[in-house]
């Protein structure tokens, strides 16, 4: 078998036996009707409305019925949450997109203090679908590390003062990027450490009390949940064009409008920007065309000794990053394993290394592929590996990338 690093290969199948709103063959589901008080449970009313919307019935009538369910004194918290989501659907069906969005935002806001609740996933998916057209959450990598104190953290420390008891309270809210991004590795926002370091210079024997807390949200959805805290925390937004865009609806929270951000990123460079706020820490933006380039942009920011109050361009690698290449190649290990298993059928002890040499054009397609085995035992795999490798598709970049990628095969 092929030597693997990380998790193994997993296939998951989901069988759907029916859809919401379907009726048994030969029968017709009843149209939505307002049930007299006491005749139908709240849950049943909500289900009726949902099915009516599935069938494309009158959304205005659906709103009347769902509002009745919401106002019912016997409705549980979960039933009200479900009704709010159905109400958002009804509003969307009437053409009231703003109302549909606001309904979900209000629902998320009511659970601002709840890290887990029954319909949190459904609510986040719906808001993401309404604003971006897709309910999928971009996948992010995790890179935990101990943070040092960056130069930029020292610049940010100036915006924090001790309370009446002499205690510093540092609250950082980060949206986008990754839960354990470069910040922890290079200490970009280690403001607490910067405060301690500065106090040690002026008073080495003094005790410094700092309470630091960081909350990282890999999605912009967290903006809605954290609205009450945005005004008092140091806020950091990560933005990329590979699924990390923040909807223009939240432009007021950013240092500059999303249209300007996209225009600048479209030139193939990253950018950093900051916005001062009266009586509160600043807002920071870290943006790049590709997700993998955010590391480069943040590293540049970490070395700055003052806020980038004017949007500042940052040079980023034009060709693909090593981690981008590795992620795509490893996703294709199933095809490569098939090539190897064919060889093992005639030679169970076959092993060796095959080097994939190829180029990736700016659109992310393989324009040439060569597979070279270092052992005669697996030489027959070369054609299969080349054919499999030619189907790889990488992120688009501004410069062609040349790759040499060795893959080790062993029956162990």
Backbone torsions as a table, in degrees:
resi	resn	phi	psi	omega
1	UNK	NA	157.3	-179.6
2	UNK	-74.4	137.4	177.1
3	UNK	-68.7	132.4	-177.6
4	UNK	-121.4	153.0	173.7
5	UNK	-119.0	138.8	179.5
6	UNK	85.7	-146.7	-175.4
7	UNK	-79.2	157.3	179.0
8	UNK	-82.2	-171.1	-178.3
9	UNK	-90.2	128.7	-177.3
10	UNK	-130.3	131.2	175.8
11	UNK	-114.9	130.7	-179.3
12	UNK	-122.0	126.7	178.1
13	UNK	-116.0	138.7	178.5
14	UNK	-121.4	124.2	-179.8
15	UNK	-103.6	122.0	179.9
16	UNK	-102.3	118.3	-175.9
17	UNK	-93.1	-9.3	-179.7
18	UNK	-170.9	166.5	-180.0
19	UNK	-122.5	150.3	177.5
20	UNK	-57.1	131.2	176.8
21	UNK	96.1	-8.3	-179.8
22	UNK	-76.3	147.8	175.0
23	UNK	-114.5	151.6	176.7
24	UNK	-55.4	149.3	-178.9
25	UNK	-58.2	133.0	177.9
26	UNK	92.0	-3.9	178.0
27	UNK	-122.2	161.1	-179.9
28	UNK	-123.1	126.4	-179.3
29	UNK	-66.1	141.7	-178.8
30	UNK	-66.7	147.3	177.3
31	UNK	-68.7	159.7	180.0
32	UNK	-63.5	134.2	178.5
33	UNK	-139.2	141.1	176.6
34	UNK	-72.8	118.7	-177.6
35	UNK	-86.7	137.3	177.0
36	UNK	-58.9	148.9	-178.6
37	UNK	-55.6	133.3	177.2
38	UNK	92.6	-15.9	-177.3
39	UNK	-82.8	-33.0	-177.0
40	UNK	-130.1	144.5	177.6
41	UNK	-69.4	162.2	178.2
42	UNK	-61.4	-42.7	-179.1
43	UNK	-59.4	-41.7	-179.6
44	UNK	-66.7	-39.7	178.1
45	UNK	-61.2	-43.6	-179.7
46	UNK	-62.8	-42.8	179.5
47	UNK	-62.5	-40.1	179.4
48	UNK	-61.0	-43.9	-179.3
49	UNK	-64.7	-44.4	-179.7
50	UNK	-59.2	-42.7	179.9
51	UNK	-68.2	-36.6	178.3
52	UNK	-63.1	-40.5	177.9
53	UNK	-67.3	-36.7	176.5
54	UNK	-60.1	-34.4	-177.6
55	UNK	-87.3	-1.3	178.3
56	UNK	78.2	24.7	179.5
57	UNK	-75.2	177.4	-173.7
58	UNK	-57.0	112.6	-178.2
59	UNK	-69.3	-26.2	178.8
60	UNK	-67.2	-40.8	176.2
61	UNK	-66.4	-34.6	177.8
62	UNK	-62.7	-39.2	178.6
63	UNK	-63.0	-41.1	179.3
64	UNK	-60.4	-46.1	-177.0
65	UNK	-69.1	-40.2	-177.0
66	UNK	-72.0	-33.1	176.1
67	UNK	-66.3	-34.6	175.7
68	UNK	-63.4	-42.7	178.6
69	UNK	-64.8	-41.0	179.6
70	UNK	-63.0	-34.9	-176.8
71	UNK	-84.3	-6.5	-176.0
72	UNK	-66.7	128.1	-177.1
73	UNK	-64.2	-20.5	-177.9
74	UNK	-89.1	-3.0	-177.5
75	UNK	-65.6	132.8	176.3
76	UNK	-81.4	170.3	179.1
77	UNK	-60.6	-44.1	-179.2
78	UNK	-65.4	-38.0	178.4
79	UNK	-66.3	-38.3	177.5
80	UNK	-66.5	-38.8	177.5
81	UNK	-62.4	-44.9	179.4
82	UNK	-63.5	-40.2	179.1
83	UNK	-64.5	-36.8	178.8
84	UNK	-63.2	-39.3	178.3
85	UNK	-68.4	-40.6	177.8
86	UNK	-66.0	-37.6	178.2
87	UNK	-62.5	-38.2	176.8
88	UNK	-60.8	-40.5	178.0
89	UNK	-63.0	-42.3	-178.9
90	UNK	-65.2	-41.8	178.3
91	UNK	-62.6	-41.2	178.2
92	UNK	-62.5	-39.5	-178.9
93	UNK	-66.6	-26.6	177.4
94	UNK	-82.8	-5.2	-178.4
95	UNK	95.2	2.8	179.7
96	UNK	-90.3	77.8	-177.9
97	UNK	-63.3	-41.1	-179.8
98	UNK	-62.5	-42.9	178.5
99	UNK	-63.5	-38.5	179.2
100	UNK	-63.8	-42.1	179.4
101	UNK	-66.8	-47.2	-178.0
102	UNK	-61.1	-37.0	-179.9
103	UNK	-60.0	-41.7	179.9
104	UNK	-73.4	-39.3	177.9
105	UNK	-60.5	-42.7	179.1
106	UNK	-64.0	-37.5	178.1
107	UNK	-63.8	-46.0	178.5
108	UNK	-61.9	-38.5	-178.3
109	UNK	-65.8	-33.5	179.9
110	UNK	-68.4	-18.7	178.8
111	UNK	-109.5	28.0	-176.4
112	UNK	-57.0	-33.4	-178.9
113	UNK	-92.7	1.4	-178.0
114	UNK	-103.3	115.1	178.6
115	UNK	-73.5	-31.1	178.6
116	UNK	-133.7	131.7	173.5
117	UNK	-151.3	160.8	-165.8
118	UNK	-52.0	-44.3	-173.1
119	UNK	-111.3	22.6	-177.8
120	UNK	-60.8	-43.2	-179.0
121	UNK	-64.3	-43.4	-179.6
122	UNK	-64.7	-38.2	179.9
123	UNK	-66.5	-43.4	179.6
124	UNK	-64.6	-41.5	179.4
125	UNK	-62.9	-40.3	-178.0
126	UNK	-67.0	-44.1	179.7
127	UNK	-64.4	-40.4	178.9
128	UNK	-63.7	-40.1	-179.7
129	UNK	-67.0	-41.1	-178.8
130	UNK	-64.8	-35.2	-174.0
131	UNK	-98.0	-22.7	-177.3
132	UNK	-121.6	-15.5	-177.6
133	UNK	90.3	-6.0	179.6
134	UNK	-138.8	138.6	179.3
135	UNK	-94.9	2.1	-178.2
136	UNK	-73.4	141.0	176.5
137	UNK	-94.7	124.5	177.9
138	UNK	-58.2	137.8	178.7
139	UNK	-82.1	140.3	-177.5
140	UNK	-126.8	157.4	179.1
141	UNK	-93.4	162.6	177.8
142	UNK	-119.3	128.8	-179.3
143	UNK	-137.7	73.2	-177.6
144	UNK	-68.5	146.4	178.4
145	UNK	-166.4	162.6	177.2
146	UNK	-81.6	128.0	-176.2
147	UNK	-85.7	133.5	167.3
148	UNK	-83.7	-168.3	177.4
149	UNK	-107.5	118.8	-179.4
150	UNK	-84.6	165.5	175.1
151	UNK	-60.9	-40.5	-177.8
152	UNK	-65.6	-33.9	177.6
153	UNK	-61.0	-35.4	176.7
154	UNK	-64.9	-37.8	177.9
155	UNK	-66.6	-35.3	179.8
156	UNK	-74.1	-28.7	-177.3
157	UNK	-59.3	-25.8	-179.2
158	UNK	-64.3	-18.0	-177.2
159	UNK	-91.9	6.0	-179.2
160	UNK	-119.8	132.5	179.9
161	UNK	-123.4	152.7	179.2
162	UNK	-72.7	153.7	176.4
163	UNK	-81.2	-172.7	-176.2
164	UNK	-60.1	-26.1	179.5
165	UNK	-91.7	5.9	179.2
166	UNK	82.6	10.8	-178.2
167	UNK	-98.3	133.8	175.5
168	UNK	-90.9	135.0	177.3
169	UNK	-121.0	115.7	-176.3
170	UNK	-115.2	116.0	179.9
171	UNK	-117.7	122.1	-179.8
172	UNK	-117.6	127.4	175.1
173	UNK	-114.8	122.9	-179.5
174	UNK	-121.2	135.1	-178.8
175	UNK	-125.4	133.2	-177.2
176	UNK	88.9	-170.0	-179.1
177	UNK	63.8	-131.1	-176.6
178	UNK	-141.6	154.9	-179.3
179	UNK	-61.2	-29.0	177.7
180	UNK	-128.4	73.6	-173.0
181	UNK	-91.1	-167.0	-178.7
182	UNK	-57.2	-26.0	-178.5
183	UNK	-50.7	-43.3	-178.2
184	UNK	-74.2	-29.5	-178.4
185	UNK	-79.3	-35.9	-176.8
186	UNK	-114.8	1.6	174.5
187	UNK	68.0	33.5	-177.4
188	UNK	-54.1	-44.3	-175.4
189	UNK	-116.9	30.8	177.2
190	UNK	-80.8	65.5	-176.4
191	UNK	-65.1	-38.8	178.6
192	UNK	-58.8	-43.4	178.0
193	UNK	-64.7	-36.5	178.9
194	UNK	-67.0	-39.2	178.6
195	UNK	-63.9	-44.5	179.4
196	UNK	-63.1	-42.9	-179.1
197	UNK	-62.2	-40.6	-179.5
198	UNK	-68.1	-40.8	179.7
199	UNK	-66.9	-32.5	178.4
200	UNK	-65.6	-29.6	178.8
201	UNK	-69.7	-41.9	-175.4
202	UNK	-86.6	-28.2	-179.1
203	UNK	-150.6	83.4	-174.8
204	UNK	-58.5	-28.0	-176.7
205	UNK	-94.8	-5.1	-178.5
206	UNK	-77.0	144.7	176.0
207	UNK	-90.2	129.9	-179.3
208	UNK	-111.1	127.2	-179.3
209	UNK	-105.7	116.3	-178.9
210	UNK	-131.7	124.1	172.4
211	UNK	-102.6	114.7	-178.9
212	UNK	-116.2	137.8	177.1
213	UNK	-145.1	134.1	179.0
214	UNK	-126.2	129.9	175.7
215	UNK	-117.8	121.6	-177.8
216	UNK	-111.7	127.9	176.3
217	UNK	-118.0	122.3	-177.9
218	UNK	-75.1	-7.3	-179.6
219	UNK	-124.8	152.5	175.2
220	UNK	-66.9	-13.4	177.8
221	UNK	-55.3	-32.6	-178.3
222	UNK	-61.8	-19.6	178.4
223	UNK	-58.3	-40.8	-178.4
224	UNK	-66.0	-44.7	-178.8
225	UNK	-65.5	-32.6	-173.0
226	UNK	-98.7	12.0	-174.7
227	UNK	-51.6	-40.0	-176.8
228	UNK	-68.4	-20.4	-177.0
229	UNK	-100.0	-14.1	-174.9
230	UNK	-59.5	-34.8	-173.8
231	UNK	-71.2	-17.6	-176.0
232	UNK	-117.5	-7.1	-176.0
233	UNK	-103.3	162.1	167.8
234	UNK	-76.6	119.0	-173.0
235	UNK	-111.2	132.1	-178.3
236	UNK	-125.5	127.4	178.2
237	UNK	-114.7	127.9	172.3
238	UNK	-101.2	139.5	-174.1
239	UNK	-142.4	127.3	174.1
240	UNK	-142.4	165.2	-175.5
241	UNK	-94.9	13.7	178.8
242	UNK	-110.5	42.1	-179.0
243	UNK	104.6	-0.7	-179.5
244	UNK	-103.2	20.9	178.1
245	UNK	-72.8	142.9	174.4
246	UNK	-99.6	128.3	-178.2
247	UNK	-57.0	145.5	-178.9
248	UNK	-60.4	-18.4	178.4
249	UNK	-55.7	-28.2	-175.7
250	UNK	-104.3	23.7	180.0
251	UNK	-56.2	-35.1	-176.7
252	UNK	-63.2	-21.9	-179.4
253	UNK	-83.8	-19.3	-172.8
254	UNK	-92.7	160.6	177.2
255	UNK	-66.3	-25.0	176.2
256	UNK	-152.5	157.6	-175.7
257	UNK	-61.3	150.3	-179.1
258	UNK	-62.5	-31.0	178.7
259	UNK	-61.8	-40.5	177.6
260	UNK	-69.3	-37.6	178.4
261	UNK	-61.2	-48.7	-179.0
262	UNK	-62.1	-40.0	-179.3
263	UNK	-62.8	-41.2	-179.5
264	UNK	-70.8	-40.6	179.3
265	UNK	-68.0	-28.4	179.0
266	UNK	-63.7	-15.6	177.7
267	UNK	-85.9	1.9	175.5
268	UNK	87.8	12.3	179.0
269	UNK	-121.5	158.6	174.8
270	UNK	-87.0	178.7	177.5
271	UNK	-156.6	154.1	172.1
272	UNK	-128.9	149.4	179.4
273	UNK	-155.3	156.5	179.8
274	UNK	-141.7	154.7	177.7
275	UNK	-134.5	124.2	176.3
276	UNK	-77.2	151.3	176.8
277	UNK	-134.3	141.1	-179.7
278	UNK	-70.4	123.6	177.1
279	UNK	73.3	14.8	-178.7
280	UNK	-150.1	156.6	175.2
281	UNK	-62.3	162.3	-177.1
282	UNK	-74.4	172.5	173.7
283	UNK	-109.0	133.6	-175.5
284	UNK	-118.3	139.8	175.4
285	UNK	-120.6	131.3	174.8
286	UNK	-124.2	116.8	-172.9
287	UNK	-135.0	149.5	179.0
288	UNK	-154.0	154.5	177.0
289	UNK	-60.0	-42.6	-179.1
290	UNK	-116.4	149.5	-179.3
291	UNK	-55.8	-43.7	-176.3
292	UNK	-64.9	-19.4	-178.7
293	UNK	-83.4	-10.8	180.0
294	UNK	-60.0	-32.3	176.0
295	UNK	-56.8	-46.8	-178.4
296	UNK	-62.6	-42.2	-178.1
297	UNK	-66.5	-43.7	-178.8
298	UNK	-67.1	-35.0	177.1
299	UNK	-60.8	-39.9	177.0
300	UNK	-63.9	-44.3	179.8
301	UNK	-61.8	-39.8	-177.4
302	UNK	-60.7	-24.5	-179.7
303	UNK	-90.9	-1.1	-179.9
304	UNK	-81.2	144.0	-178.9
305	UNK	-104.1	8.2	175.2
306	UNK	-153.9	164.0	-178.4
307	UNK	-68.4	136.5	174.2
308	UNK	-80.9	75.8	-176.5
309	UNK	-66.8	-24.2	170.2
310	UNK	-100.3	134.5	179.4
311	UNK	-52.9	124.8	-174.0
312	UNK	-116.5	125.3	178.8
313	UNK	-72.7	146.2	179.9
314	UNK	-129.8	129.5	177.4
315	UNK	-68.0	135.1	177.8
316	UNK	-130.1	156.5	179.0
317	UNK	-56.2	133.1	-179.0
318	UNK	-81.5	-31.0	179.4
319	UNK	-92.0	175.1	-177.4
320	UNK	-66.5	147.0	175.4
321	UNK	-81.8	156.0	-178.8
322	UNK	-57.5	-40.0	-178.0
323	UNK	-69.1	-29.7	176.8
324	UNK	-68.2	-41.5	178.8
325	UNK	-65.3	-46.7	-178.4
326	UNK	-61.1	-41.8	-178.4
327	UNK	-61.4	-42.7	-178.0
328	UNK	-71.1	-44.8	-178.3
329	UNK	-63.3	-44.1	-179.2
330	UNK	-65.3	-29.6	177.9
331	UNK	-67.1	-15.0	-178.4
332	UNK	-101.2	8.8	-176.8
333	UNK	-60.5	-27.7	179.0
334	UNK	-61.0	-42.5	178.6
335	UNK	-67.2	-40.5	179.7
336	UNK	-65.1	-38.1	179.2
337	UNK	-63.3	-36.8	177.8
338	UNK	-60.0	-39.0	177.0
339	UNK	-61.5	-41.2	-176.6
340	UNK	-71.7	-40.8	-178.2
341	UNK	-64.3	-30.4	176.9
342	UNK	-64.1	-36.6	178.6
343	UNK	-71.5	-39.2	-177.9
344	UNK	-63.7	-23.0	179.7
345	UNK	-63.9	-31.4	179.8
346	UNK	-104.4	-19.9	-179.9
347	UNK	-143.1	85.9	-175.5
348	UNK	-60.5	-17.7	-178.1
349	UNK	-98.4	2.4	-176.6
350	UNK	-61.3	135.5	176.1
351	UNK	-156.4	165.1	-179.8
352	UNK	154.3	-172.1	-176.9
353	UNK	-122.5	136.6	174.7
354	UNK	-116.0	127.4	179.8
355	UNK	-97.6	123.6	176.6
356	UNK	-95.5	117.7	178.2
357	UNK	-114.0	119.9	-177.4
358	UNK	-155.9	169.4	175.6
359	UNK	-120.5	148.0	177.8
360	UNK	-118.7	124.5	-179.8
361	UNK	-77.9	177.8	-174.7
362	UNK	-68.3	-15.7	176.9
363	UNK	-88.7	-4.5	178.2
364	UNK	94.2	8.3	-178.9
365	UNK	-98.5	146.6	177.5
366	UNK	-75.7	120.4	-178.5
367	UNK	-99.0	-14.8	174.8
368	UNK	-155.6	145.1	-178.4
369	UNK	-146.2	127.9	177.3
370	UNK	-129.9	131.4	178.8
371	UNK	-117.0	123.0	-176.4
372	UNK	-125.9	121.8	179.7
373	UNK	-88.6	145.5	178.7
374	UNK	-96.7	4.5	-179.2
375	UNK	-142.6	137.1	178.4
376	UNK	-59.2	-26.2	-176.3
377	UNK	-64.9	-26.0	-178.7
378	UNK	-118.9	14.8	-177.8
379	UNK	-63.0	-29.6	-179.3
380	UNK	-68.6	-11.3	179.4
381	UNK	-80.6	-13.7	-170.5
382	UNK	-56.4	-46.5	-178.5
383	UNK	-64.9	-43.5	179.7
384	UNK	-62.7	-43.6	-179.8
385	UNK	-65.7	-39.2	178.8
386	UNK	-64.1	-44.4	-179.4
387	UNK	-64.4	-41.3	179.5
388	UNK	-66.5	-40.2	-178.3
389	UNK	-67.1	-29.4	-178.8
390	UNK	-69.2	-14.9	179.7
391	UNK	-89.6	-2.6	179.6
392	UNK	-63.4	140.7	176.5
393	UNK	-128.8	122.6	-176.0
394	UNK	-107.4	167.8	174.2
395	UNK	-61.6	151.1	176.6
396	UNK	-69.5	145.2	178.9
397	UNK	-137.4	171.7	-178.6
398	UNK	-93.6	-1.9	-179.7
399	UNK	-145.1	143.4	177.7
400	UNK	-61.2	143.6	-177.8
401	UNK	-118.5	131.0	175.6
402	UNK	-100.4	130.7	-172.8
403	UNK	-128.0	137.9	168.3
404	UNK	-123.8	114.4	-173.0
405	UNK	-128.5	107.1	178.2
406	UNK	-83.4	139.7	177.4
407	UNK	-125.1	123.3	-177.7
408	UNK	-94.3	131.9	178.0
409	UNK	-118.1	131.0	178.2
410	UNK	-147.7	142.3	-179.3
411	UNK	-77.6	-2.3	-178.7
412	UNK	-73.0	NA	NA
